[in-house]
Amino acid sequence: MADKVSWGILGTGGIAKAFARALADSSTSELVAVGSRSQESAEAFGDEFGVPRRYGSYAGVLADPGVQAVYISLPNHLHAEWGINCARAGKHILCEKPLTATYAEAQALVEAARAADVFLMEAFMYRCHPKTAKLVELINSGIIGDVRVIQVNFSFNFGDQPENIRAKRATAGGGIMDVGGYAMSLARLLAGAALGQDGPAEPVSLCGTGHIEPAYGVDTWAVAALKFPHDILATLTCGMQVNIWTPTVIFGSKGRIVVPNPWFPGEKPEEAQIEVYVDGTDQPEIISVPGPAGLYTIEADLVAKHLADRQAPSPAMTWADSLGNMKALNEWRHQVGVCFEGED
């Protein structure tokens, strides 16, 4: 046990529970502390997952000398504050997406991690899965020729939930900030692979539009059109009140690649498939890249492997990658007409 990374979790919501279960399955990590806004919530979480130390505050986890790394599963508007607090406390950081509420906050968090010499990664878990690395490899191989159009969607329909934290402007909610970040991060990664880069490309132009729900003050469905170098085009769709066909499709000069389940690849072969359609052939080549463990366990193990490097390599989210993604999300959100506190 002594050689395992000791984790603390800030927050006790659904994603915190998913990560706690993942740590229980990890050979590199263990969960030793949890912090919540109330002692009651921390105790309930600790009882459910066998966490030895429970704090009725987030600061309690940061003051715990036995905690090496912290998973931030708090609402979006708290990511910068508690990420910077973690860095100043000398804790390594895995922060739920989006890294922060704004690009300026993301810059501040990255600089805090740099100054404190701690690990920092934005928790886009799909980026840690070997299927994503295989997808990059296939694009690099030129199997579908020159990439010309990328289509990426991530959307769900939660109905009318004005009290849902995703629906609140004050907590940096909205579809772009919730699932649009996935679409943006994947489009940038694929464009970078198509250009032969070791990491994502940044769009040279972005045109975004969407619907703002008046009762919420944030977007509930939105679309963006991006142009990358060499005239690689991408369309992104996201939303919280509309179910949309989710596969990612990459169209090239010699064929196309379809990824039926880009966001939640699993341990079973059928959950981690990539379909390659080469022009002139009758049937697609089906490539399956199942993970060695659960998605969040893979993520935790990747963090443990690269703690000393302070960043995990691409296709995981590097600091530059997170900054590029936040900058693009800012632009998309502002074009739709959603601004957060301090941006008006």
Order of alpha helices (4+ residues) and beta strands (2+ residues): beta-alpha-beta-alpha-beta-alpha-beta-alpha-beta-alpha-beta-alpha-beta-alpha-beta-beta-beta-beta-beta-beta-beta-alpha-alpha
